[in-house]
Structure formats: structure tokens, C-alpha cells
Amino acid sequence: MKLKKKHYIPGLVLMLIILLAAIAPPVAKQYLQNHSEEMIGRKITLDRLKINYFRCSISLRGFAMFEQNKQDTFVAFDRFYLNFSPWKLLRHEYAVSALELTDPTISIARKDSLFNFSDLIPPDDSTDTDTTSSTTKYSVKNLRISGGAIRYSDLNSGDAQEVCDLGIELPEIAWNSRQADVGLSFTLGAGGQVALRGSVNPEQERYNMEVDIKHIDLQPFASFAKPWLAVQSLEGLLDTRLHLAGSLQDPLDLVIRGGVALSRFKATDPAGKPICAIRQLEVALDSISLVEEQYHIASVVLDHPEITYTMDRESNTLDRLLAPLYEDVPAPDTSGAGATAGDSTVADTPSEMHYSIRNLAIRNGSVQFTDLTLNRPFTYPVTAIEAVMTGFSDLGTAIPVNLSMMLDQAGSFKGELVMDMRNPDNLSFKGVLNNLSLSRFSPYSEYWIARPVTGGTFHYKGDLKMTPTQLSNKNHIHIAGLETGRKTGDTTAYRVPVGLALYVLKDRHDMITFDLPVSGNPSAPNFRLGKIILKTLEEFLIKTAAAPFTAMARSLGMEGEDLESLKFWYLQDTLDGSTQNRLGRIAEISGKKPELTFTFIQTGIPDREIEMVAFRILRDEYLSYLQKQGNTGATPESIRLDDPAFLEFCGLSAGIPDTGTLLDRAGREKTMLGYRQILTARQTAMKNFLTAKGMPEKAVLFRTADVKAGSDQTESPGYHIEISLN
């Protein structure tokens, strides 16, 4: 069959169209590769470009866009396929029946504040856009992305992350569809898997999503935490199974349910020292609503948490950890120029925030505590920490917290705390501490009382009840076998004689037992619970140290008030029975408390006794004179100071002479020598008696008080006894 001439031209046109259609893809491919740098400033390569005009599809193979250096690949993919439905444009609808992307890779890098794609972003378009047009109609079916990877590098810190094995499936989504199913999965890190499955309702602009994360390694993400936390490394595996329900328009309109698990978590500070570690953390969420500020958690379980906490004179572990966060927190606005009524960021009717945790448990936790604020380091381990809290919420009025822990492997603590979140001043606590070894706390005792603790165990039982207007705190303290070393050279010692007070409180069985009741009014402006307890303890110790005999007598089961002083008759230089009895009890106390030093301080007004020494000298001279005259009936007791015959013998006028006159007549030097001999005789008698009772000589000291005539000091001679810890 021969074609007629009138068919030549249409045939040639058709052949020309077919020829142009056939050669268009390779021409377009070649043009794209040759002129890509002129168009976008980047080199592009493409293995194959294919267009199917009948199916309205386009397919690209082996695509690569390079970095500005023309060597490193920025974006690449193995295959891109798009099947378009052009006839739907007649209804003003953009329709895609298939969209596939295979093995896409993209390498994102940041240096300083710029990304490696910053040059591809066009400047802001100042052309006004029409915002009054009708809703854009669209539909996308069979969207699939498989394989490939997304790489991110921070050239400032040297950190790099990679998301690989991408898997995204979207069967259909359209402008008028009520629901579109979405699927996304990818591999993150060495063995982490992320899967998202859910649905999107374009009409209501809402979505529901299931997020399943398995074994995501946190170590590569440490750099993301550094702007807020001062850490060198983060380790751990993250697993989640969450349900998200939210709005496509408002990111805060989101409700989260499900659970989060973190295992083998570790964090180190910038010096590489451990901060905390958790074997397993499990959180079950009832509901978290960001826009409504409702945070309700079903349970939190921490298994084997380990915390390392160090404090020094400049800072502590927690403050150092949060230092970057503190730097970014803006200073409070005190100018009154903050948000105004017209500020759209201020909610008209702010929601009321509520939070709750139905159950919280800590299992086998530990804290390694180090204090570098003392004169030498103190390190203390707290292990086997168990805690259970139930019914915690911002509206809870009786929230129980049960605690138990081991202190340095030997001591133990158990307690129950009941909190009121609506009124924190409503509080009750009961706790028992047993077998706490005191020798580990020597750095504190050296710092505060300038003595090391070499032995002893501490036991405590406390009961605290507090309301907004009343505090009642009962503290029962029992210390067994307390031993302290010799005084150190620490200059930071506290003014309260704590060492002496505790030592004299020991009973005959080497025990210290006392009750310390504390009370106060929490509504008082300067009320501080900790300060009140410390102040009460300080006053108790001061009182004990000020009256040590009373405290020792009570603990040793003897009378103590009459041991604080010794009384002598004027001119008495020997020990009577009463004095010996008191000194015997002092020797008994010294035997039970060998670290005490007893200082005997002379009391009384010396002038009175010196006057009596002068009278005795003159009286003895007068008796000797009478005996020489043959008067053998005169006795010392029969001679009085106002005796006319005695005064005549002394060459004194009638009446009672003054002290100065007596001293001049008896001889001042001779009188003072006699007075000192009396004092020496008393001290020698007391020292010999105490030594004979087994009291060490170094435990007995004598001192004369600086007393002036006419003072309120008692006239009777004697000794006031002070106690110190040697």
C-alpha cells in the first residue's frame, strides 16, 4: 500500500516528534551535566535519563551532585522514578501516581554557622504572594524511599552521625482524603532501628503515629548535648514505643503515650571522670500533653543508678554539669517592659499545669560522695539505695516515700517521708540510722573540732512532724565507743567545744546517749529547719561543755554538782575528809576518762587570808613572849585580834588594826612567804592524794585566778575545777 502525498507532511511531523522525543532525554542529560555549574553552581553527573511519554513518567539513574570542591558528593541516588497524571491538571489537581527513590545519600556538613548547602538557598524573594487562592489540590500515591543514607558532620567538633537503610512508604495522601497511612524506617548507628507507622488526616490536619525505637546508641549524639550540658561522653542504648497524636499546624498540640527505656547509660564530665551511670531506666507514660501542660507518668524505675558527686570550694558536680545551660538562661526582666497585652506570645487564658507519677522506684542505687572543702579530702560511699514513692502529684497531700541505704558498707538507714505538695510545710519523717562508723568522718572532725575520730559508731532515731505553724522534732542519739585522737593544728575549728562535750557525755560503758528535742514556728520569717536543728545541737553541746561535771556525773551515775569546786578553811594546808572524798571521785572520773585534764584554779580573796597569815605570825610571837614570862595557860585560840594586851605587845593602838598595819608589823616579806607556803602545801597535798589514787601527774594543773579585793568573788579560799580534753 502506497502512501498518498497528502500523508507525507503529517507523517514527517510525527516522525520528527518521535525523533525529538527520543533524543530529548540524552540531550537534556548532556545539557544538565555541561551547564549545571552555570545554573546552580554545582557539578552534576547523571548516568541515564528516561522519559516515558505514554505513561507520563520520568526515570533517572546514577545521579550525583558534588560539593563546591567538585570532588566530594553532596547528594546522590541510584534511581528516581516519577509517574505523573497530567490529565488531572484539567481539574486543577496535582496528581502523582508513583514516586520512588532508591539508595539516596546526602552528606550534610556544618562549619562555623554555615552548612554545605547554604549556597544553594536563594535569597529571600520580595515578590508578594497571593494568599487568597483556594486550597491547593494534590494527591500522591505509592511514595516509596528505600536504602541509602543521610550523613551529618559537624566540622567544628569533629562529630559525625549517619542514618542509613531508609525505608519510607506512603500508600496514598490527598488533599481531600480523610486518612493516609504512613510508614518510615531506618537504621541509626551500629545497630539502632527506628520505625514509624501511623496515619495522617489532611482534612482535620491531625496525625496519629507509633514510634518504635530499638537499641539506639547514644554515644554518637554526645555533641548535641554539649550546648546544654558539660559532658565529654554519653553512652547507652535507647528503646521506645510511643504513640503520638498531634496537629500538623501546631507542634505543641501533641499527646504522648507509651514507654521509654534506657540501658547501660553512662555520662562523663569534660575531664573524662564519671558523673552518673544507670543499668536500666524504664518510664511508662500515662499521658503527656504539651499544649495543656498535663504530665502524667505511670511509673519510673531506676535500676542500679550510680552517681558521682564532688564538691569543692568553687563549685560542685551538678553546677558544673549545668553550667552551659545556665549561661543560656536570660536574666529576668525587671524593667516591666516584657510581654504586653498585645503580645501574641502571651496566652489569653493560660492552662493550669498538672503532673503526677503513680509509682517511682530506685533499686540498688549508689552515690560516691567527695568533699574537697575541708582541710583534707573526704570520700564516702552510699550503696544499696532503695526508694519507693507512690501517688506523687502536684495535688497530693500525703505522698509516702520509703527509703533505705547502706552507709560505707556497715551503717544502715531506713526512713519514711510523707510530703504534701500543696503545702510543703506539712511534712512528717521517721528515720533510723544504725552502726555508722565515725572514724570515716575524721576529715570533718579535724576541720570543726581539730581532733580526729579514731573510733566509735553512731546510732540515731528521729521523728519529725511539721505544720505551717508548728515544728516538733524528736532526736534520739546514741554513740558507742567514741574515741578521738590528739589535738591537731587545724585552724578552722569551731568555737563550740564539741570534742569535750561528747567526751564527757560518755557513761561507764563508754556510751553517749542523749535526746535532742527541736521545736519552732515554720511561719516565722527566718525559719530554716536545718539551721534550727544545728542551733539546738550547738546550744546543747555548749551547755554540756560549760557544766561537764553535771553531764559526767549523770552518765557515770554519781552526784556531780559538788565536784565543780573545793572549799578550804582559812590557813588550812591539809586535806579534810570532805575534800578527800571529792578528790577521790575526781580521780575515779579521770580513771574512766583518761584524756581529760583537770585544772584547779585558786579562788577567794587573797588579801583576807594574807591578813590572817600576818595575824598568825604576830600571835605566835606573842605566845612565845607569854611562855617566856611563865604564862603557860595561853593558847592560840585564846588570843583575839582586838585583845588590848596583844595590841600593846604589837605596838598597835586599840581597836582592830587594818591589813596594811598588820603586814608592816609582821613583815611583808615574811607574811607573803607564809601565804605562799600555805598554797604550796594545799596543792602538794591535793596532787599527792590524786597521784596516790592513780591519776597521772600531767592530768592535774594548778592556776591562781586574777581576783581583786572588793570583787564579788567568795571570800572563802578554795579551788574552782575546769576540765579540758588533752
Residue pairs with C-beta under 8 A, 6 or more apart in sequence:
3 11
21 51
21 53
24 51
25 49
25 50
25 51
26 49
28 49
29 46
29 48
29 49
32 44
32 46
32 49
33 44
33 45
33 46
36 42
36 43
36 44
36 65
37 43
40 120
41 68
41 119
41 120
42 65
42 66
42 67
42 68
42 74
42 120
43 65
43 66
43 70
44 63
44 64
44 65
44 66
45 62
45 63
45 64
45 66
46 60
46 61
46 62
46 63
46 64
47 61
47 62
47 63
48 59
48 60
48 61
48 62
49 58
49 59
49 60
49 61
50 58
50 59
50 60
50 61
51 57
51 58
51 59
52 58
52 59
55 83
56 83
56 84
56 85
56 86
57 81
57 82
57 83
57 84
57 98
58 80
58 81
58 82
58 84
59 79
59 80
59 81
59 82
60 77
60 79
60 80
60 81
61 78
61 79
62 78
63 75
63 76
63 77
63 80
64 73
64 75
64 76
65 73
65 74
65 75
65 76
66 72
66 73
66 74
67 73
67 74
67 107
67 116
68 116
68 119
72 107
73 105
73 107
74 106
74 107
74 116
74 117
75 104
75 105
75 106
75 107
76 104
76 105
76 106
77 101
77 102
77 103
77 104
77 105
77 148
78 102
78 103
78 147
79 100
79 101
79 102
79 103
80 100
80 101
80 102
81 98
81 99
81 100
81 101
82 96
82 98
82 99
83 96
83 97
83 98
83 99
84 95
84 96
84 97
85 95
85 96
85 97
88 94
88 95
88 139
91 137
92 137
93 137
93 138
93 139
93 175
94 136
94 137
94 138
94 139
95 138
95 139
95 140
96 139
96 140
96 141
96 143
97 141
97 142
98 141
98 142
99 140
99 142
99 143
99 144
100 142
100 143
100 144
100 145
100 146
101 144
101 145
101 146
101 148
102 145
102 146
102 147
102 148
103 146
103 147
103 148
104 145
104 147
104 148
104 166
105 148
105 149
105 150
105 151
106 149
106 150
106 151
107 116
107 151
107 153
108 115
108 116
108 117
108 150
108 151
108 152
108 153
109 115
109 116
109 152
109 153
109 154
109 155
110 116
110 152
110 153
110 154
110 155
110 156
111 155
111 156
112 156
135 175
136 175
137 175
137 176
138 174
138 175
139 172
139 173
139 174
139 175
139 177
140 170
140 172
140 173
140 174
141 171
141 172
142 170
142 171
142 172
143 168
143 169
143 170
143 171
143 173
144 168
144 169
144 170
145 166
145 167
145 168
146 166
146 167
146 168
147 165
147 166
148 164
148 166
149 162
149 163
149 164
149 165
149 166
150 162
150 163
150 164
150 166
151 160
151 161
151 162
151 163
152 160
152 161
152 162
153 159
153 160
154 160
154 223
157 223
157 226
159 220
159 222
159 223
160 220
161 189
161 220
161 221
162 188
162 189
163 186
163 187
163 188
164 186
164 187
164 188
165 185
165 186
165 187
166 185
166 186
167 183
167 184
167 185
167 186
168 183
168 184
168 185
169 182
169 183
169 184
170 180
170 181
170 182
170 183
171 180
171 181
172 180
172 181
173 180
173 182
173 200
173 202
174 180
174 202
175 202
176 202
176 203
177 202
177 203
178 201
178 203
178 204
179 199
179 200
179 201
180 199
180 200
180 201
180 202
181 197
181 198
181 199
182 196
182 197
182 198
182 199
182 200
182 207
182 209
183 195
183 196
183 197
184 194
184 195
184 196
184 197
185 193
185 194
185 195
185 196
186 193
186 194
187 193
187 194
188 194
188 216
189 216
189 217
189 220
190 217
191 215
191 217
192 213
192 214
192 215
192 216
192 217
192 238
193 212
193 213
193 214
193 215
194 211
194 212
194 213
194 214
194 216
195 211
195 212
195 213
196 209
196 210
196 211
196 212
197 209
197 210
197 212
198 207
198 208
198 209
198 210
198 244
199 207
199 208
199 209
200 206
200 207
200 248
201 207
202 248
205 247
205 248
205 249
206 245
206 246
206 247
206 248
207 244
207 245
207 246
207 247
207 248
208 243
208 244
208 245
209 243
209 244
209 245
210 241
210 242
210 243
210 244
211 240
211 241
211 242
211 243
211 244
211 258
212 240
212 241
213 238
213 239
213 240
213 241
214 239
215 237
215 238
215 239
216 237
216 238
216 239
217 235
217 236
217 237
218 234
218 235
218 236
218 237
218 238
218 265
219 233
219 234
219 235
219 236
221 234
222 231
222 232
222 233
222 234
225 231
225 234
226 324
227 324
227 328
228 324
228 325
228 328
229 321
229 322
229 324
229 325
230 269
230 270
230 320
230 321
230 322
230 323
230 324
231 267
231 268
231 269
231 270
231 275
231 321
232 268
232 269
232 270
232 271
232 272
233 266
233 267
233 268
233 272
234 265
234 266
234 267
235 264
235 265
235 266
235 267
236 262
236 263
236 264
236 265
236 266
236 278
237 262
237 263
237 264
238 260
238 261
238 262
239 260
239 261
239 262
239 263
240 258
240 259
240 260
240 261
241 258
241 259
242 256
242 257
242 258
242 259
242 260
242 285
243 256
243 257
243 258
244 254
244 255
244 256
245 254
245 255
246 253
246 254
246 255
247 253
247 254
250 291
252 290
252 291
253 290
253 291
254 289
254 290
254 291
255 287
255 288
255 289
256 285
256 287
256 288
256 289
257 285
257 286
257 287
257 288
258 284
258 285
259 282
259 283
259 284
259 285
260 281
260 282
260 283
260 285
261 280
261 281
261 282
261 283
262 278
262 280
262 281
263 278
263 279
263 280
263 281
264 279
265 276
265 277
265 278
265 281
266 274
266 276
266 277
267 274
267 275
267 276
267 277
268 274
268 275
269 275
269 317
269 320
269 321
273 308
274 306
274 308
275 307
275 308
275 317
275 321
276 305
276 306
276 307
276 308
277 304
277 305
277 306
278 302
278 303
278 304
278 305
278 306
279 303
279 304
279 305
280 301
280 302
280 303
280 304
281 300
281 301
281 302
281 303
281 305
282 299
282 300
282 301
282 303
283 297
283 299
283 300
283 301
284 297
284 298
284 299
284 300
285 296
285 297
285 298
286 296
286 297
286 298
286 356
286 358
287 294
287 296
288 294
288 295
288 296
288 297
289 295
291 351
292 351
293 351
293 352
293 353
293 354
294 353
294 354
294 355
295 353
295 354
295 355
295 356
296 354
296 355
296 356
297 355
297 356
297 357
297 358
298 358
298 359
299 357
299 358
299 359
299 360
299 361
300 357
300 359
300 360
300 361
301 360
301 361
301 363
302 361
302 362
302 363
302 365
303 363
303 364
304 363
304 364
304 365
304 366
305 362
305 365
305 366
305 385
306 365
306 366
306 367
306 368
307 365
307 366
307 367
307 368
308 317
308 367
308 368
308 370
309 316
309 317
309 318
309 367
309 368
309 369
309 370
310 316
310 317
310 369
310 370
310 371
310 372
311 317
311 370
311 371
311 372
311 373
312 372
312 373
313 372
313 373
319 326
339 345
339 346
340 346
353 394
354 393
354 394
354 395
355 393
355 394
356 392
356 393
356 394
356 395
356 396
357 389
357 392
357 393
358 390
358 391
358 392
359 388
359 389
359 390
360 387
360 388
360 389
360 390
360 392
361 387
361 388
361 389
362 385
362 386
362 387
362 388
363 386
364 384
364 385
364 386
365 384
365 385
365 386
365 387
365 405
366 381
366 382
366 383
366 384
366 385
367 381
367 382
367 385
368 379
368 380
368 381
368 382
369 379
369 380
369 381
369 382
370 377
370 378
370 379
370 380
371 377
371 378
371 379
371 443
372 378
374 443
374 444
374 446
374 447
375 443
375 446
375 447
375 490
375 492
376 443
376 446
377 443
378 441
378 443
378 444
380 407
380 408
380 440
381 408
381 409
382 405
382 406
382 407
382 408
383 405
383 406
383 409
384 404
384 405
384 406
385 403
385 404
385 405
386 402
386 403
386 404
386 405
387 401
387 402
387 403
387 404
388 401
388 402
389 399
389 400
389 401
389 402
390 399
390 400
391 398
391 399
391 400
392 399
392 421
393 399
393 421
394 421
394 422
395 421
395 422
396 419
396 420
396 421
396 422
397 420
397 421
397 422
397 423
397 426
398 418
398 419
398 420
399 418
399 419
399 420
399 421
400 416
400 417
400 418
401 416
401 417
401 418
401 419
402 415
402 416
403 413
403 414
403 415
403 416
403 417
403 431
404 412
404 413
404 414
404 415
405 412
405 413
406 412
407 413
407 433
407 436
408 436
408 437
408 440
410 435
410 436
410 437
411 433
411 434
411 435
411 436
411 437
411 457
411 458
412 433
412 434
412 435
413 431
413 432
413 433
413 434
414 431
414 432
415 429
415 430
415 431
415 432
416 429
416 430
416 431
417 427
417 428
417 429
418 427
418 428
418 429
419 427
420 426
420 427
423 468
425 466
425 467
425 468
425 522
425 523
426 466
426 467
426 468
427 464
427 465
427 466
428 464
428 465
428 466
429 462
429 463
429 464
430 462
430 463
430 464
431 460
431 461
431 462
432 460
432 461
432 462
433 458
433 459
433 460
433 461
434 459
435 457
435 459
436 457
436 458
436 459
436 460
437 456
437 457
437 458
438 445
438 453
438 455
438 456
438 457
438 458
438 479
438 482
439 453
439 454
439 455
439 456
441 453
442 452
442 453
442 454
445 451
445 452
445 453
445 484
445 499
446 452
446 488
446 490
447 490
447 492
447 493
448 492
448 493
448 494
448 498
449 493
449 494
449 497
449 498
449 499
450 487
450 488
450 489
450 490
450 492
450 493
450 499
451 484
451 485
451 486
451 487
451 488
451 499
451 725
452 484
452 485
452 488
453 482
453 483
453 484
453 485
454 483
454 484
454 485
455 481
455 482
455 483
456 479
456 480
456 481
456 482
456 483
457 479
457 480
457 481
458 477
458 478
458 479
459 477
459 478
459 479
459 480
460 475
460 476
460 477
460 478
461 475
461 476
462 473
462 474
462 475
462 476
463 473
463 474
464 471
464 472
464 473
464 474
465 471
465 472
465 473
466 472
466 473
466 522
466 529
467 522
468 522
468 523
469 521
469 522
469 523
470 519
470 521
470 522
471 518
471 519
471 520
471 521
471 522
471 529
471 532
472 519
473 517
473 518
473 519
473 533
474 515
474 517
474 518
475 515
475 516
475 517
475 518
475 533
476 513
476 515
476 516
477 512
477 513
477 514
477 515
477 516
478 511
478 512
478 513
479 502
479 505
479 511
479 512
479 513
480 510
480 511
480 512
481 510
481 511
482 502
482 503
482 506
482 510
482 512
484 499
484 502
484 503
484 595
484 725
486 726
487 725
487 726
496 538
496 541
496 542
496 545
497 541
497 542
497 545
497 725
498 541
499 725
500 545
500 548
500 723
500 724
500 725
501 540
501 541
501 542
501 544
501 545
501 548
501 551
502 512
502 541
503 593
503 595
503 596
503 725
504 544
504 545
504 548
504 551
504 552
504 555
504 593
504 596
504 723
505 512
505 513
505 514
505 544
505 551
505 552
505 555
506 512
506 555
506 592
506 593
507 513
507 555
507 556
507 557
508 555
508 556
508 557
508 592
512 555
514 540
516 536
516 537
516 540
517 536
518 532
518 533
518 536
520 527
520 529
520 532
521 527
522 529
544 551
547 564
548 723
549 560
549 561
549 563
549 564
549 721
549 723
550 560
550 561
551 560
552 560
552 589
552 593
553 559
553 560
553 561
553 563
554 560
556 589
556 592
558 585
562 582
563 582
563 585
563 586
563 589
563 721
564 720
564 721
565 603
565 718
565 719
565 720
565 721
566 579
566 582
566 583
566 600
566 686
566 718
566 719
566 721
567 579
567 716
567 717
567 718
568 579
568 682
568 716
568 717
568 718
568 719
569 717
570 608
570 609
570 612
570 716
570 717
571 609
571 612
571 613
571 616
571 678
572 678
572 682
572 717
573 677
573 678
573 681
573 682
573 685
574 681
574 685
575 583
575 685
575 686
575 689
579 686
580 689
583 686
583 689
583 690
583 693
584 693
586 598
586 690
586 695
586 721
587 690
587 693
587 694
587 695
588 693
589 596
590 596
590 598
590 690
590 695
590 696
590 699
591 694
591 695
594 696
594 699
595 725
595 726
596 699
596 723
596 724
596 725
596 726
597 698
597 699
597 700
597 701
597 723
597 724
597 725
597 726
598 699
598 700
598 701
598 721
598 722
598 723
599 701
599 702
599 703
599 721
599 722
599 723
599 724
600 683
600 686
600 700
600 701
600 702
600 703
600 719
600 720
600 721
601 702
601 703
601 704
601 705
601 719
601 720
601 721
601 722
602 679
602 702
602 703
602 704
602 705
602 717
602 718
602 719
603 705
603 707
603 713
603 714
603 717
603 718
603 719
603 720
604 707
604 713
604 714
604 715
604 716
604 717
604 718
605 707
605 709
605 711
605 713
605 715
606 675
606 707
607 659
607 709
608 715
609 675
609 678
609 717
610 659
610 663
610 671
610 672
610 675
611 659
611 662
611 663
613 666
613 671
613 674
613 675
613 678
614 659
614 662
614 663
614 665
614 666
614 671
615 641
615 662
615 666
616 674
617 666
617 667
617 670
617 671
617 674
618 646
618 650
618 662
618 665
618 666
619 636
619 639
619 646
620 636
621 649
622 639
622 646
622 649
622 650
623 634
623 635
623 636
623 639
625 649
626 634
627 634
639 646
640 646
641 656
641 657
642 655
642 656
644 654
647 653
647 654
647 655
647 657
650 657
650 665
651 665
652 661
652 665
657 665
663 671
679 704
683 702
686 700
686 719
687 697
687 700
687 702
690 700
691 697
691 700
698 726
699 726
702 719
705 713
705 720
707 713
